């Protein structure tokens, strides 16, 4: 099941996984990141979840312009 990363973890995720698609037009506070954790690796405290983890897929999208990028397992090797 997918979950949304907390806003405070967005910048960490973008840097750790090299997501540069959004540039200056879409700052981190305008982005939403939905991640799928590897089975059994979901953090207990989702409100304080880090921007890195054992993810199998992710979708990053801008809430204002609808630009998005999908990341698969190979893109998300542990940072």
C-alpha positions in Angstrom: 0.0 0.0 0.0 1.3 3.5 -0.8 1.8 6.3 1.6 2.6 10.0 1.3 5.9 11.2 2.6 5.7 14.0 5.2 6.5 17.5 3.7 9.6 17.8 5.9 11.1 14.8 4.2 10.6 15.9 0.5 13.9 17.7 0.1 15.8 14.7 1.6 14.1 12.3 -0.8 14.8 14.5 -3.9 18.5 14.8 -3.0 19.0 11.2 -2.0 17.4 9.8 -5.2 18.7 12.5 -7.6 15.3 13.9 -8.7 16.1 17.1 -10.6 13.1 17.1 -13.0 11.2 19.9 -11.2 13.7 22.7 -11.1 12.9 26.1 -9.6 9.3 26.1 -10.9 8.3 23.5 -8.4 9.9 24.0 -5.0 9.8 21.1 -2.5 6.9 22.5 -0.5 4.8 22.3 -3.7 5.6 18.6 -4.3 3.9 15.5 -3.0 5.7 12.1 -2.9 3.8 8.9 -2.8 6.0 5.9 -2.0 5.5 2.1 -1.9 7.6 0.5 0.8 9.2 -3.0 0.5 7.0 -5.3 2.5 7.6 -4.9 6.3 9.6 -1.7 6.1 7.0 1.0 6.6 8.1 3.3 9.5 6.0 3.2 12.6 5.9 6.9 13.0 4.8 8.1 9.5 4.7 11.8 10.6 8.4 11.7 11.2 9.4 9.3 8.4 12.7 10.0 6.7 13.0 10.8 3.0 14.9 7.6 2.4 14.0 4.0 2.9 13.5 0.6 1.3 11.1 1.8 -1.4 10.0 -0.3 -4.4 8.4 2.6 -6.3 7.6 6.3 -5.9 5.7 9.0 -7.7 6.7 12.6 -7.3 4.2 15.2 -8.5 3.8 19.0 -8.3 0.5 20.1 -6.7 0.3 23.2 -8.8 1.4 22.3 -12.4 0.7 18.6 -12.4 4.2 17.7 -13.6 5.2 14.2 -12.3 7.9 11.6 -12.4 7.8 7.9 -11.6 10.7 6.1 -10.0 11.0 2.3 -10.0 13.0 -0.1 -7.9 16.2 0.5 -9.8 15.9 4.2 -9.4 15.4 3.8 -5.6 18.3 1.6 -4.6 19.1 2.6 -1.0 20.7 6.0 -0.8 
